[in-house]
Amino acid sequence: MANHNFKLPGNRLENVLNPTGLSILDAVNGGNSQAGELYGIHSFTGGGATTLSCMIAAEGAVAEWKAAYPQSCKRRWCIVVTEQSKTEVMMYVYSYLAGVDFDEVQNSHKNIPAMPSEKLSHILDYVAQFGPGDELSRCVLAKTILDHCLVVVEDQSSSNSSLWSPATLLSDIISKAVGPLSDLAGLVVDGTGYFIDEYLKITKEPDKARPRLYREFLSGCRKMIAEPSSCPVWINHRLRSALAKSSPSELLTHKDLSECSRFSQYLDACFVLGNKDINGRFYLRCTKGPYDFTPAPSVVEFSPDGVRKIIENHDAIIESPSPKTWVSDSPVNIDDQTLKEIKQLKAEHVAKKFWFIKDEIHLSE
């Protein structure tokens, strides 16, 4: 079997310590992440939780893919999204795996479209400007990962609500998409609100039932998915308290965070995500860890270009911008069958100038 060296972003993927999610989060919650654990990311709308979900799922999927090579990757990392958020998620996965800062893409176009599908097209155009084929193969990698891990939730309006709870609905969706739970390597649920919204819409329960339903959802996810599959499960949940208008600094240092504390007993680790700052960085506070963890006044910085570190003084970083840097490439071997599929994909899309912008994919034997 001949192998072909494809390039993909180096440091952020090479440094994945284990397939439980982003390695920096593993370090923050104690460095001993275990299979079958349930992690929560609590945030407010616009705080960047979807972007962070894409980073976790993409790195987990790539780690699993590389670990399985040269055999086909049977175990799957999945990110569960709604039909409405599917294109946005695709956009973030493409930009992250291709090493592109989406804010920079926006700044490079004076009239960038508002529709996510058109933004995705702009990202692919932007990536294709950089070099002879390497970035195209990154797009192929992103396309492969998306085909492998994206699970889109269908409308449940016609469902019989007496037959499911939000957790059983998710479990059923995963079973249909993946098969046996033993084939699930990791799961990221981008926004639990959809499952709870659908349940409330059908059952006509009052809105005040949300906290109870979310607690039941977490308990069900552990029993039905995390423990049977022995894989990590990441749950994103949007908070609805007065803290929503807090600055990143205020949110991350708030002593109460009562809405988080109500749910943390159901999680092995709980993170609070502050809003992104003007530099596109995320601020994350760990409020619970599974291994005698004492919450520290530190902030984890995620930068779209792959720079990650733990900041001891959160106030200082909010005030001081950091320069953009780019990570180096590293080769990944692709087998003949994958190469054949890539060429077929190129032939189908090159005329549309969508997945592939240039005329050739450069390969090295």
C-alpha positions in Angstrom: 0.0 0.0 0.0 1.5 3.3 -1.0 1.2 6.2 1.4 0.9 9.9 0.6 2.0 12.6 2.9 -0.8 15.1 3.5 -0.1 18.2 5.6 -2.3 19.3 8.5 -1.8 21.9 11.3 1.0 20.6 13.5 1.3 21.7 17.1 -2.4 21.7 18.1 -2.9 18.2 16.8 0.5 16.7 17.6 0.2 17.7 21.3 -3.1 16.0 22.0 -2.2 14.0 25.0 -5.2 11.7 25.0 -8.6 11.4 23.2 -10.7 12.9 25.9 -10.9 16.3 24.4 -8.5 19.3 24.4 -5.4 18.4 26.3 -5.3 21.8 28.1 -8.7 21.0 29.6 -7.4 17.7 30.8 -4.6 19.5 32.5 -6.9 22.0 34.1 -9.3 19.4 35.6 -6.4 17.4 37.1 -4.7 15.7 34.2 -6.4 12.4 34.9 -9.4 12.4 32.6 -11.1 9.0 32.5 -13.2 7.3 30.0 -16.9 7.3 30.9 -16.8 10.8 32.5 -19.2 13.6 32.0 -17.9 17.2 31.5 -19.9 20.3 31.4 -19.2 23.6 29.7 -21.5 26.4 30.9 -21.7 29.6 29.0 -23.9 32.4 27.7 -25.1 33.0 24.2 -22.2 34.4 22.2 -19.5 33.2 24.6 -17.9 30.9 22.0 -19.1 27.5 23.4 -19.9 26.3 19.8 -16.4 27.1 18.7 -14.9 25.4 21.7 -17.1 22.4 21.0 -15.7 22.2 17.5 -12.2 22.3 18.8 -12.8 19.5 21.2 -14.6 17.3 18.7 -12.1 18.0 15.9 -9.0 17.2 18.0 -10.7 14.1 19.5 -11.6 12.9 16.0 -8.1 13.5 14.6 -6.5 11.8 17.6 -8.7 8.7 17.1 -8.1 8.7 13.3 -4.3 8.8 13.8 -4.4 6.1 16.4 -6.3 3.8 14.1 -4.1 4.3 11.1 -3.5 2.4 8.8 -6.7 0.5 9.6 -10.0 2.2 9.1 -11.2 4.2 12.0 -14.2 2.3 13.4 -14.6 4.3 16.6 -16.1 7.7 16.2 -15.9 11.1 17.9 -19.3 12.7 17.4 -20.5 16.3 17.7 -24.3 16.6 17.9 -25.8 19.7 16.4 -29.1 20.9 15.1 -30.0 21.6 11.5 -29.9 25.3 12.2 -26.4 25.2 13.6 -24.9 22.6 11.2 -23.3 25.1 8.8 -21.9 27.3 11.6 -20.3 24.2 13.1 -18.9 23.2 9.7 -17.4 26.7 9.4 -15.7 26.5 12.7 -14.3 23.0 12.1 -12.9 24.1 8.8 -11.3 27.2 10.1 -9.8 25.5 13.1 -8.3 22.4 11.3 -7.1 24.6 8.5 -5.3 26.9 10.9 -7.3 29.9 9.9 -8.4 32.6 12.3 -12.0 33.3 11.4 -11.8 36.9 12.8 -9.0 37.4 10.3 -11.1 36.0 7.5 -13.8 38.5 8.4 -11.4 41.4 8.5 -10.0 40.5 5.1 -13.4 40.9 3.4 -15.1 44.3 3.6 -18.5 42.9 2.8 -18.5 39.3 4.2 -22.0 37.8 3.9 -24.1 37.2 7.0 -25.2 33.7 6.0 -23.1 30.9 7.5 -23.0 29.0 4.2 -21.5 31.9 2.4 -19.1 32.5 5.3 -18.0 28.9 4.9 -17.3 29.5 1.2 -15.3 32.6 2.1 -13.2 30.6 4.5 -12.4 28.0 1.8 -11.5 30.8 -0.6 -9.3 32.4 2.1 -7.5 29.1 2.9 -6.8 28.4 -0.7 -4.8 31.6 -1.0 -1.9 30.5 1.2 0.0 27.9 -0.7 0.5 25.0 -3.1 -2.0 22.4 -2.0 -1.2 22.0 1.7 -4.2 24.1 2.8 -6.4 22.2 0.3 -5.5 18.9 2.0 -6.4 20.5 5.3 -9.8 21.2 3.8 -9.9 17.5 2.8 -9.0 16.6 6.4 -11.8 18.8 7.7 -14.3 17.4 5.3 -13.2 13.8 6.3 -13.6 14.7 10.0 -17.0 16.3 9.4 -18.3 13.4 7.4 -17.1 11.1 10.2 -18.3 13.0 13.3 -21.1 15.4 12.5 -24.5 14.1 13.8 -27.5 16.4 12.9 -30.6 16.2 15.1 -33.8 15.9 13.1 -37.1 17.6 14.0 -38.9 15.8 16.8 -42.2 17.6 16.6 -44.0 14.5 15.5 -42.5 12.3 18.2 -44.5 10.7 21.0 -43.1 12.5 24.1 -44.3 9.7 26.4 -41.6 7.4 24.8 -38.6 9.6 25.4 -36.9 12.1 27.7 -34.2 14.5 26.5 -31.5 11.9 27.4 -33.2 9.0 25.8 -33.7 11.0 22.6 -29.9 11.8 22.5 -29.1 8.2 23.2 -31.3 7.0 20.4 -29.8 9.5 18.0 -26.3 8.4 18.8 -27.2 4.7 18.5 -28.7 5.3 15.0 -25.7 7.4 13.9 -22.9 5.2 15.4 -24.3 1.8 16.0 -23.1 0.0 19.2 -22.0 2.4 21.9 -18.7 0.6 22.0 -18.0 2.3 18.6 -18.3 5.7 20.2 -14.9 7.3 21.0 -16.2 10.6 22.4 -19.2 12.8 22.3 -19.8 16.6 22.3 -23.3 17.9 22.6 -23.4 21.5 21.3 -26.2 23.0 23.3 -28.6 21.0 25.4 -31.3 23.6 25.0 -32.6 21.9 21.8 -33.5 18.7 23.6 -35.1 20.4 26.5 -37.0 22.9 24.2 -38.4 20.0 22.1 -39.5 18.2 25.2 -41.2 21.2 26.7 -42.8 22.0 23.4 -44.4 18.6 23.1 -45.2 18.0 26.8 -46.4 21.6 27.5 -44.5 21.6 30.8 -43.8 25.1 32.2 -40.5 26.8 31.5 -39.6 26.6 35.1 -39.1 22.8 34.6 -35.8 23.5 32.7 -33.4 23.1 35.7 -35.0 19.8 36.6 -34.9 18.6 33.0 -31.2 19.5 32.7 -30.3 17.7 35.8 -32.2 14.6 34.6 -30.5 15.0 31.2 -27.0 14.9 32.8 -27.9 11.9 34.9 -29.3 10.2 31.8 -26.3 11.0 29.7 -24.0 9.4 32.2 -26.1 6.2 32.6 -27.1 5.8 28.9 -24.0 7.0 27.1 -20.9 7.8 29.1 -20.7 4.7 31.2 -21.9 2.1 28.7 -19.6 3.5 26.0 -16.6 4.2 28.3 -16.0 7.4 26.5 -15.8 11.1 27.5 -19.0 13.1 27.0 -18.9 16.9 26.8 -22.2 18.8 27.4 -22.6 22.4 26.5 -25.3 24.3 28.4 -26.4 27.9 28.1 -26.8 29.7 31.4 -29.8 32.0 32.0 -28.9 34.1 35.0 -28.1 37.7 35.5 -24.4 36.9 35.0 -25.1 36.8 31.3 -24.2 40.5 31.0 -21.0 40.1 33.0 -17.6 40.8 31.5 -15.2 37.9 31.1 -13.3 39.0 34.2 -16.5 39.4 36.3 -17.9 36.0 35.2 -14.7 34.1 35.8 -14.1 35.6 39.3 -17.8 35.6 40.5 -18.0 33.8 43.8 -21.5 32.6 43.5 -22.1 31.1 40.0 -25.1 29.6 41.7 -26.6 28.3 38.4 -23.5 26.2 37.9 -23.4 24.8 41.4 -26.8 23.4 41.0 -25.6 21.1 38.2 -22.0 20.4 39.2 -22.8 17.4 41.4 -23.9 15.6 38.2 -20.6 16.3 36.4 -17.1 15.0 36.8 -15.7 18.4 35.8 -17.4 21.7 35.3 -16.1 24.7 33.3 -17.5 28.2 33.0 -16.8 29.9 29.7 -16.4 33.7 29.7 -17.1 35.7 26.6 -14.4 36.0 23.9 -12.4 39.2 24.1 -11.4 41.4 21.2 -8.5 39.1 20.4 -10.7 36.1 19.8 -9.5 34.4 23.0 -11.8 32.4 25.3 -11.6 32.6 29.1 -12.4 29.4 31.0 -12.7 28.8 34.7 -12.8 25.3 36.2 -15.3 25.3 39.0 -15.1 21.5 39.7 -12.6 18.9 39.0 -12.8 15.1 39.6 -9.5 14.6 41.5 -9.4 16.6 44.8 -9.4 19.7 42.6 -9.3 23.1 44.3 -10.6 25.8 41.9 -7.8 28.2 41.2 -8.1 31.8 40.1 -6.5 31.0 36.8 -7.9 31.4 33.3 -7.3 29.2 30.3 -6.6 31.0 27.1 -7.6 29.5 23.8 -6.5 31.3 20.7 -7.8 30.3 17.3 -4.2 30.0 16.0 -3.5 27.1 18.3 -1.8 29.0 21.2 -3.0 27.6 24.5 -1.8 28.3 28.0 -3.0 28.8 31.6 -2.9 32.4 32.7 -2.4 33.0 36.4 -3.5 36.7 36.3 -6.8 36.9 34.4 -7.0 40.7 34.8 -3.6 41.3 33.1 -4.5 39.2 30.0 -7.8 40.9 29.4 -5.9 44.2 29.2 -3.0 43.1 27.1 -3.4 41.8 23.5 -1.2 39.0 22.2 0.3 38.7 18.7 -1.0 36.1 16.3 1.2 33.2 15.5 1.0 30.3 13.2 1.8 26.6 13.9 4.0 24.5 11.6 2.8 21.6 9.5 3.4 17.9 10.1 2.8 15.0 7.7 0.0 12.5 8.0 -0.1 9.3 5.9 -3.1 8.7 3.7 -3.8 5.3 2.2 -4.8 4.6 -1.4 -8.5 4.3 -0.8 -8.7 7.6 0.9 -6.6 9.2 -1.9 -9.1 7.7 -4.4 -12.0 9.2 -2.5 -10.2 12.6 -2.3 -9.7 12.7 -6.1 -13.3 11.8 -6.7 -14.4 14.5 -4.3 -12.2 17.0 -6.1 -13.6 16.0 -9.5 -17.1 16.5 -8.2 -16.5 19.9 -6.7 -13.7 21.6 -8.5 -16.1 23.1 -11.1 -18.2 24.6 -8.3 -15.2 26.2 -6.7 -16.5 25.2 -3.3 -14.5 22.4 -1.7 -11.5 22.9 -3.9 -10.4 26.2 -5.4 -7.2 25.3 -7.2 -6.6 22.9 -10.0 -4.4 20.3 -8.3 -3.9 18.6 -5.0 -0.1 18.3 -4.5 0.9 14.9 -3.3 4.3 13.5 -2.3 4.9 9.8 -2.8 
